Amino acid sequence: MAIWKNSFMDTLGYDGSIDLGKKCEVKIDDESISVSYTYEEEEPTYYKGGNDGSDHFQLDKNDQRGEASLHRFKNGLILEGYWEENGGKGFWRIKLNK
């Protein structure tokens, strides 16, 4: 399993919200992906899902109130995708960094 503990994500919401450079951790293997991050003093948020074998991922949020997709070129260091969480929608981009 590849682990990128010092990754950073940018999120853009349809409501105009922008969050740039949020630290996150990403784990990817041949069958799955997980993305975890924490906002200030909240409990950690986890998105986990399957890898279809071509680095296209479908993820669900740990509290069942969100879902997302992420895609990357094979062995690429950028993940991009779409998210829906707690009624909000938008796009996210993650720069993988060991």
Secondary structure, DSSP 4 states (H G I P E B T S, - for coil): -EEEEEEEEEEEETTS-EEEEEEEEEEE-SSEEEEEE--TTSPPEEEEEEE-SSSEEEEEETTSSEEEEEE--TT-SEEEEEEEETTEEEEEEEE---
